[in-house]
Structures are given as structure tokens and as C-alpha cells.
């Protein structure tokens, strides 16, 4: 089937150093990500951004590349052609409280900060002004943290590893269990009428990799952690960041393995 949609993460995937579309991971100038976006436009392939960023931080790059749909805060919110839907399960906005406030009311953020003192901290300044997820930086065992939340009666929440942000430093999101990038992608595919074989996804984190089962092929860019689990439809690109996104688009459009040129 022809490619109809490419789902892509922003930081660490489409964007390079300094969250720049025009720089690679080393800060060198590159046009390959923009050429990949041009190839998608010419082929009639929709590009949807899937990110852990706040809505405004995803809406602006979506506008700049002409994308009509995006999800924000790990899929807690989905926007399709200007219409927003919350995908937060038990933490849907209610009584004038946002999902972020409802999570704060549960005591889970403080529980994690106390339990892992010295190992995680708020991901300042991006932890402010959010609607859904509480975000931290540091290093911990996500399975252990989620087991702790479950023991404390907070099974409606989960801690998500959204990838590396520095040497031995990860970004974590505390999010409603119902919210995820794969849930947002699935909802978008249903709204657009896309079949799995008509879609690809590109990312660099464990949370991104969760999209793999619902698309035809998933591409891990070369800068993704080497120990992430793989599946039959998961391909690791030779190039990193936006150049890896270019590689994924070219390979998907022409049907052969082609590296950056």
C-alpha cells in the first residue's frame, strides 16, 4: 500500500541540537529533515507530530510545517484540524480541574519525588504551565516506579520514559494510564481512515516505540538507546535525529534501504 501518514516525535527525532529542524545532533547544518517533509508533501503523505511537549510547543512547529494534526503531553491531548480531544481516561478535565491538577491532587508526583530523592527532580522550566503530565528528569527504573504507584493505589497513573536528554539523563512523564502516544495515533488513524500498512512512525524513546504495533513500520533513529526492545517491523536507521527521519521517509517512499545523501 502507498504511504499515507508518517508519525514522528520531535525532540531527539525530527529535531537536532537545540530543538532545531536545520541542525543535526552535533549542531551541524542539515537540510535533510526539511527535504523529507517536502517529499511527504509532494507524495501526499500526512505528517503528524507526536510529542511530550505542551500544546503550544507542539502547535507552533505543526503550523510551521503545515501539519493539520498533532498530539501533546504524551498523547493526553489530540488535535485534528483544530478540534481538540482529551485522552486522559479517569483524569479527564472535570469540576474546573485540568488533568495535571487532578494528578497533583492524587499525591503521586510528591510520592515519586520523595521515593526517588536525589535521582529525579522536576524538569525545570518545562514542568510549568502543563495541562496533563508532570515531568521529571534524572534516572530511575520505570517498572519499579510504576509498581510503587500501584502498591499505593495509584494504578490509574503511569510513569513514562520519554527518552534521553543528556548523558545518563532521561525525561519522565507522570501521565494518566489511558494517555499514550499509541492511543493518540490509533485515534488519529481511525479518524482519517488509515490502515496500519499505510502508516509509519519514527521516534527515539521507549514511549515512541509503543506505536510500533499499530503501524506498518517503525523506525528508531540511530541516537535512540541501543537496548530498546525490537520487533519484526522495527528498523533502526543509520543516521540520527532529523537525518534519520529523512532516511525513514525515503526508504518508505521508494521501498528500498537508502541512507542520507
C-alpha angles and dihedrals in degrees: 000000000000118000112261105167139023118197114201139179117226114214113055092008121049091012128060134199113344090014089284124157089206100050131069126221091280093050095254117142116258135174095190097098091051091046089053090052089049090051090052091050093050092047094047093246117153116226116208122189116222112190148154090225125111116271095260091049090056098036092061098053088042089056092046093055094038096247115162096198138040142154125223139197094025093311096309086127129033125194121194118178091336097313115116126209127185115224098187104120111202089007098061111142111277140161090014092302123125122223087254091056092046090052090049090051089056092064092231097124092053091044091057094044090051095044093048100034110165091018102069135021136175110289094242131230094009093058090075128085096021129149102198123006133052108218131208137177129214134068131293143134107273094200090053092048092049091049088054091052091050093050089052092053095256098118090135087074132061136190113232129201105221097182143272122317098176143345106325089343124120136185115232130192124203102209142161108279089237093057119086141134090251091054090052092046091049091050091049093048090051092049093049096039095238121161118220092248089057093059140068132184132207127199149135106221142070090249090053089050089060087076092064097089093058100047134062095243134006122203122205110201115232094254092061116111110281095226098059113125118259137206137193092274096044117103126184113216123227091228129061134232116346093354087059089051088053090051091051093050095047093047091049095047098046098030096231134097106264126168126208116295 
